[in-house]
């Protein structure tokens, strides 16, 4: 007899099974896949699923991190510890290096998230990656809801919604021309709640800033931002000590914290179950630039 408590478990098992199948499908179909790994919760769960997909062997893919130079220190520390723990190969594509070389120009607002596209596409081209795993979920943002599990990208990393392919019965078409590649999203059918329930069930470690902690922050455009040499705070933006946590971790200049007392996965699950805002809508300034901000960046090669 199935009880109500069995339903979330069966749901997570189905999502896990689908993701494991996707990883194995890519391993059998592509020559040079890579996993985008930021140290954020979605990429952490994605890596956990990859480890499970190929156990007891090691993960047959490298990791790729696009480092803006304004990442949270706690997240970078977690990234490096994870790479060392599992003996993984990590390639870092640096926004700062391209700014220093003159290939990129700093934005007036100090935000570097939109600048990640160029180093990402350059890294894909340089290393000849033909499949790139990303942790995008369809509940995050409108443009991401349009994307398939296998998302064809052109030779410049650009995305065209009209080239999306049907994916009936979990049959994925990875065919691509020379110079093109496929972005692969094993968490497409997951929600933020699913991710946290999976983290809780499998006792997966995540960076400490995902849980409530006391932090020096300042208020800008209704978001609590962390001060840093990226350009904040400005005059008239006083620093305060608040108890906050992060729902998502991106560039410090555009990722806001939320006031919270949730200090463990169960408390986080309870908190987001009552939320009516997506994590990106609530805490990412780069997605507030316009209604089509994410879609415009995806067309240019963003993940």
C-alpha positions in Angstrom: 0.0 0.0 0.0 1.4 3.4 -1.0 1.3 6.1 1.6 1.6 9.9 1.2 5.2 9.8 2.5 6.2 7.3 -0.3 5.2 9.8 -3.0 8.1 12.2 -2.7 10.5 9.3 -2.5 9.2 7.7 -5.6 9.2 11.0 -7.4 12.9 11.6 -6.5 13.8 8.1 -7.6 12.1 8.7 -11.0 14.0 12.0 -11.4 17.3 10.3 -10.4 16.7 7.4 -12.8 16.0 9.8 -15.7 19.2 11.9 -14.9 21.4 8.8 -14.7 20.0 7.6 -18.0 20.9 11.0 -19.6 24.5 10.8 -18.3 24.9 7.3 -19.7 23.3 8.2 -23.0 25.8 11.1 -23.4 28.7 8.9 -22.5 27.8 6.5 -25.2 26.9 9.0 -27.9 29.6 11.8 -27.5 33.3 11.9 -27.6 34.3 14.8 -25.4 31.6 15.8 -22.8 32.2 18.2 -19.9 30.2 19.1 -16.8 29.7 22.7 -15.9 30.5 22.9 -12.2 30.1 26.1 -10.3 29.9 24.8 -6.7 26.2 25.8 -6.6 23.5 23.3 -5.4 22.3 22.3 -8.9 25.7 21.5 -10.2 26.5 19.7 -6.9 23.4 17.5 -7.4 24.3 17.0 -11.0 27.8 15.8 -10.1 26.3 13.5 -7.4 24.1 11.9 -10.1 27.1 11.6 -12.5 29.1 9.8 -9.7 26.2 7.5 -9.2 25.7 6.9 -13.0 29.3 5.5 -13.4 30.1 4.0 -10.0 32.2 2.2 -9.1 34.3 3.7 -12.0 35.2 7.4 -11.9 33.3 10.0 -13.8 34.6 9.9 -17.4 34.1 13.7 -17.9 36.1 16.8 -16.9 34.6 19.7 -15.0 34.5 23.2 -16.3 34.0 26.3 -14.2 33.5 29.8 -15.6 35.0 32.0 -12.8 33.8 35.6 -12.9 36.5 36.7 -10.4 33.7 37.8 -8.1 32.6 34.4 -6.8 31.8 33.8 -3.2 35.0 32.5 -1.4 32.9 29.8 0.4 31.8 28.4 -3.0 35.3 28.4 -4.5 36.6 26.6 -1.4 33.8 24.0 -1.8 34.6 23.6 -5.5 38.3 22.9 -4.9 37.6 20.4 -2.0 35.1 18.5 -4.1 37.5 18.2 -7.0 40.3 16.9 -4.7 37.9 14.5 -2.9 36.8 12.7 -6.0 40.1 13.1 -8.0 38.3 15.0 -10.8 39.8 17.1 -13.6 38.9 20.8 -13.4 39.3 23.5 -16.1 38.7 27.1 -15.1 37.7 29.6 -17.7 38.5 33.1 -16.3 36.5 36.2 -16.9 39.3 38.2 -15.2 41.9 36.9 -17.6 39.9 38.1 -20.6 39.4 41.5 -19.0 43.1 41.8 -18.4 43.9 40.8 -22.0 41.4 43.3 -23.4 39.1 40.7 -24.9 36.3 41.7 -22.5 35.4 45.1 -21.0 34.2 45.6 -17.5 30.5 46.6 -17.2 29.7 50.0 -15.6 27.5 48.3 -13.0 30.3 45.8 -12.1 28.2 42.8 -12.9 30.2 40.0 -14.5 27.5 37.3 -14.9 26.7 38.4 -18.5 30.4 38.3 -19.3 30.6 34.6 -18.8 29.5 33.7 -22.3 32.8 34.6 -24.1 35.1 32.5 -21.8 32.6 29.6 -21.8 32.4 29.5 -25.6 36.1 29.9 -26.0 36.7 27.0 -23.5 34.2 24.8 -25.4 36.0 25.6 -28.7 39.5 25.2 -27.4 38.9 21.8 -25.7 36.6 20.6 -28.5 33.8 19.7 -26.1 30.8 18.3 -28.0 28.4 17.9 -25.1 28.2 20.3 -22.1 26.2 19.4 -19.0 24.5 22.2 -17.3 22.3 22.3 -14.2 19.5 24.5 -15.6 16.0 23.7 -14.5 12.7 24.6 -16.2 11.2 26.2 -13.1 14.0 28.8 -12.8 13.2 31.1 -15.6 10.9 31.5 -18.6 13.6 31.0 -21.3 15.0 27.9 -19.6 11.5 26.4 -19.7 11.7 26.5 -23.5 14.8 24.4 -23.7 15.0 20.6 -24.2 17.2 18.2 -22.3 19.5 18.0 -25.4 19.8 21.6 -26.7 21.7 22.1 -29.9 24.0 25.1 -30.1 25.7 26.5 -33.2 29.4 27.1 -33.7 29.2 30.3 -31.7 27.4 28.7 -28.8 24.1 30.4 -29.8 20.7 28.9 -29.1 17.8 29.0 -31.6 14.4 27.9 -30.1 13.3 26.9 -33.6 16.0 24.2 -33.8 14.7 22.4 -30.7 14.1 18.7 -31.3 11.2 16.6 -30.0 12.2 14.2 -27.2 9.4 11.6 -27.1 9.8 8.6 -24.8 13.2 9.9 -23.5 14.8 9.5 -26.9 17.5 12.1 -27.4 18.9 13.3 -30.6 22.6 14.4 -30.2 23.4 14.8 -33.9 25.4 17.9 -34.6 27.5 19.3 -37.4 31.2 20.1 -37.1 31.8 23.0 -34.7 28.4 22.7 -33.1 27.8 21.2 -29.7 24.9 20.1 -27.5 24.1 21.5 -24.1 22.6 18.7 -21.9 20.3 19.4 -18.9 19.8 16.3 -16.7 17.9 18.4 -14.1 15.4 19.8 -16.6 12.4 18.2 -14.9 13.6 19.0 -11.4 12.4 21.9 -9.2 14.2 23.8 -6.5 12.2 21.8 -4.0 13.2 18.5 -5.7 16.9 19.5 -5.5 16.7 20.3 -1.8 14.7 17.1 -1.0 17.4 15.1 -2.8 20.1 16.9 -0.9 18.3 16.1 2.4 17.7 12.5 1.5 21.3 11.8 0.4 22.9 14.1 3.0 24.8 16.0 0.4 27.2 18.7 1.5 26.6 22.2 0.0 28.5 25.5 0.6 27.7 27.0 4.0 26.1 30.1 2.6 23.1 28.1 1.5 22.2 28.1 5.2 21.3 30.9 7.6 24.3 32.8 8.9 25.2 36.3 10.1 26.6 38.4 7.4 27.5 42.0 6.5 25.1 43.1 3.7 23.7 46.2 2.1 20.3 46.8 0.4 20.2 47.6 -3.3 17.1 47.3 -5.5 15.3 45.3 -2.7 18.1 42.7 -2.6 20.7 42.2 0.2 24.1 42.1 -1.5 27.5 41.3 0.0 30.1 44.1 -0.1 33.2 43.5 -2.2 35.8 45.1 -4.6 33.3 44.6 -7.4 31.8 48.0 -6.6 29.5 47.8 -3.6 28.3 49.4 -1.5 27.9 52.9 -2.9 27.2 56.1 -1.0 23.8 55.9 0.7 24.0 52.1 1.0 24.8 51.5 4.6 26.2 48.1 5.7 24.1 46.1 8.1 24.6 42.7 9.9 21.7 40.4 9.0 20.9 36.7 9.3 20.6 35.6 5.7 21.1 32.7 3.4 21.5 32.3 -0.4 19.0 30.5 -2.6 21.4 30.6 -5.5 25.1 31.4 -5.8 26.4 33.4 -8.8 28.4 36.5 -9.2 28.5 38.5 -5.9 27.6 41.7 -7.7 24.2 40.4 -8.8 23.3 37.6 -6.4 21.2 38.6 -3.4 20.6 36.9 -0.1 17.3 36.4 1.6 16.6 36.9 5.3 16.2 33.5 6.7 16.6 31.3 9.8 16.8 28.1 7.8 20.0 26.4 9.1 19.5 22.9 7.7 18.0 21.2 4.6 14.7 20.4 6.3 14.2 24.1 7.3 15.2 25.2 3.8 12.6 22.8 2.3 9.9 24.2 4.6 10.9 27.8 3.6 10.9 27.3 -0.2 7.7 25.3 0.0 6.0 28.5 1.2 7.7 30.8 -1.3 5.9 32.2 -4.3 9.0 33.5 -6.0 11.5 31.5 -8.0 15.1 31.7 -6.7 16.3 33.7 -9.7 13.4 36.0 -9.7 13.9 36.8 -6.0 17.7 37.0 -5.8 19.3 37.5 -9.2 19.7 41.1 -10.4 21.0 40.0 -13.9 17.5 38.5 -14.6 15.8 41.8 -13.8 17.5 43.7 -16.7 14.5 42.9 -19.0 11.8 40.4 -19.5 13.9 38.6 -22.1 17.3 39.0 -20.3 18.0 35.3 -20.0 16.8 34.4 -23.5 18.9 37.1 -25.1 22.0 35.7 -23.3 21.2 32.2 -24.2 20.9 33.1 -27.9 24.5 34.6 -27.5 25.8 31.4 -26.0 25.1 31.6 -22.3 24.1 28.4 -20.5 
